[in-house]
């Protein structure tokens, strides 16, 4: 886990864009980005699930939501001349903040029958949605690339169909 975290920081700080965006193609650079993005969260998740016992955190959903809004609200930092700063922010967010948010979420307690049923439903459908949304997005992206110059008005029905399917 430590090596994968170091590799993530190294890539994010030294990358041309100063971020960890990419990893969606099969070539050397994209595989490097993908593995850099994947390895630390994978090993950190294993560590959390095997060795860390959730405690009881009141209002865990609220605190997790606030932390996510704060993390996602921070724009790119450092500017064009200091892209390494954004790479450091991105990698430290992945290494420190996201495991903390996962831990806090696991430490929350759900009370009430309706809340339990809603959470169970969303938990049951989360992985199927996750695993099937990417082929749909690729299908839509292929449609857009096959129709260069398509207007927003013409693309909107297809985008909505992709979103709701």
C-alpha positions in Angstrom: 0.0 0.0 0.0 2.9 2.4 0.8 4.5 1.7 -2.5 1.3 2.2 -4.4 0.7 5.5 -2.5 4.2 6.6 -3.4 3.7 5.7 -7.0 0.4 7.7 -7.1 2.1 10.8 -5.6 5.0 10.5 -8.0 2.8 10.2 -11.0 0.4 13.0 -10.0 3.2 15.4 -9.1 5.3 14.8 -12.2 2.5 14.3 -14.8 2.2 16.7 -17.7 -1.3 17.8 -16.5 -0.6 17.8 -12.8 -3.4 15.4 -12.1 -4.4 11.7 -12.3 -6.9 12.1 -15.2 -6.7 9.2 -17.7 -6.3 5.5 -17.6 -9.0 4.6 -20.1 -7.0 3.3 -23.0 -4.6 0.4 -23.5 -1.3 2.0 -24.2 1.7 2.5 -22.0 0.9 6.0 -20.7 -2.8 5.2 -20.0 -2.0 1.9 -18.3 0.5 3.8 -16.1 -2.2 6.3 -15.2 -4.8 3.6 -14.6 -2.6 1.5 -12.4 -1.5 4.5 -10.4 -5.1 5.4 -9.8 -6.2 1.9 -9.0 -3.6 0.4 -6.8 -3.7 2.6 -3.8 -7.5 2.7 -3.4 -7.6 -1.1 -3.9 -5.0 -1.8 -1.2 -6.3 0.9 1.1 -9.8 -0.6 0.8 -8.4 -4.1 1.7 -6.6 -2.7 4.7 -9.7 -0.8 5.9 -12.0 -3.8 5.4 -9.7 -6.3 7.2 -8.0 -4.4 10.0 -10.1 -1.3 10.8 -13.2 -1.7 12.8 -15.8 1.1 12.4 -16.8 3.0 15.5 -20.0 5.0 16.1 -20.0 8.4 14.4 -23.1 10.5 14.9 -24.4 12.2 11.7 -21.9 10.3 9.6 -23.9 10.8 6.4 -23.9 14.6 7.0 -20.1 14.7 7.8 -19.3 12.6 4.8 -21.4 14.8 2.5 -19.8 18.0 3.8 -16.3 16.5 3.3 -17.1 15.4 -0.2 -18.6 18.9 -1.1 -15.4 20.5 0.3 -13.0 18.2 -1.6 -14.9 18.5 -4.9 -15.4 22.2 -4.6 -11.7 23.0 -4.5 -10.6 23.9 -8.1 -7.3 23.1 -9.6 -4.6 24.7 -7.6 -1.1 25.9 -8.5 -1.9 27.3 -12.0 -0.2 26.4 -15.2 3.3 27.1 -13.8 2.9 25.0 -10.7 0.9 22.0 -11.9 2.7 19.8 -9.3 0.7 21.5 -6.6 -2.5 20.2 -8.1 -1.0 16.7 -8.5 0.0 16.8 -4.8 -3.6 17.9 -3.8 -5.2 15.2 -6.0 -2.9 12.4 -4.7 -3.3 13.4 -1.0 -7.0 13.6 -1.4 -7.1 10.1 -2.7 -4.6 8.8 -0.1 -6.0 10.6 3.0 -9.4 12.1 2.5 -11.2 9.3 0.6 -10.3 6.5 3.1 -11.4 8.8 5.9 -14.7 9.4 4.2 -15.2 5.7 3.6 -14.3 5.0 7.3 -16.7 7.7 8.5 -19.5 6.3 6.2 -18.9 2.8 7.6 -19.1 4.2 11.1 -22.6 5.7 10.6 -25.7 4.0 11.8 -29.0 3.7 10.0 -32.1 3.7 12.1 -35.7 3.2 11.0 -37.2 0.7 8.6 -37.6 3.1 5.7 -34.0 4.4 5.8 -32.8 0.8 6.1 -34.8 -0.3 3.1 -33.7 2.7 1.0 -30.0 2.2 1.9 -30.2 -1.5 1.2 -31.9 -0.8 -2.2 -29.2 1.7 -3.2 -26.5 -0.7 -2.0 -27.9 -3.5 -4.0 -28.1 -1.5 -7.2 -24.8 0.5 -6.9 -22.5 -2.1 -8.4 -24.8 -3.1 -11.3 -25.1 0.6 -12.2 -21.4 1.1 -11.8 -20.4 -1.9 -14.0 -23.0 -1.1 -16.8 -22.7 2.7 -17.1 -19.3 2.7 -18.8 -20.4 0.7 -21.9 -23.3 3.1 -22.2 -21.0 6.1 -22.0 -18.7 4.6 -24.6 -21.7 4.0 -26.9 -22.8 7.7 -26.6 -19.2 8.9 -27.1 -18.9 6.8 -30.2 -22.2 8.2 -31.5 -20.9 11.8 -30.9 -17.6 11.1 -32.6 -19.4 9.5 -35.6 -21.5 12.7 -35.9 -19.0 15.6 -36.0 -20.5 19.0 -35.5 -23.6 17.7 -33.9 -25.5 20.4 -32.2 -26.5 20.4 -28.5 -30.2 20.2 -29.5 -29.6 17.1 -31.6 -27.3 15.4 -29.0 -29.6 16.1 -26.0 -32.1 13.3 -26.7 -29.3 10.7 -27.0 -27.5 12.1 -23.9 -30.8 11.8 -21.9 -31.4 8.3 -23.2 -27.9 7.4 -22.1 -28.3 9.0 -18.7 -31.7 7.3 -18.0 -30.8 3.9 -19.4 
